[in-house]
């Protein structure tokens, strides 16, 4: 796993997916797009957040430190890359209202 300081580009809504590892048979999942700091052409990552982490909300532009797990899997003869955010902590303070 690898920890990186990144900026939140966007985050989708949490939804339920089937999971054989959970007693309930399902787990919450949310996708988030994170970008390396530095400029317009820096690396971006589309990551999945699972379980309780999927219910955490981040705003566009939030600076976060994220631990990412990179893996691959094969499905119907094709290989896919997966990036799982196993931990995300906001570094930038929330603006006061």
Secondary structure, DSSP 8 states (H G I E B T S, - for coil): -EEEEEEEEEE---EEEE-TTSTTSEEEEEEEEEEETTSTTS-EEEEEEEGGGGG----TT-EEEEEEEEEEEEETTEEEEEEEEEEEEE-S-----
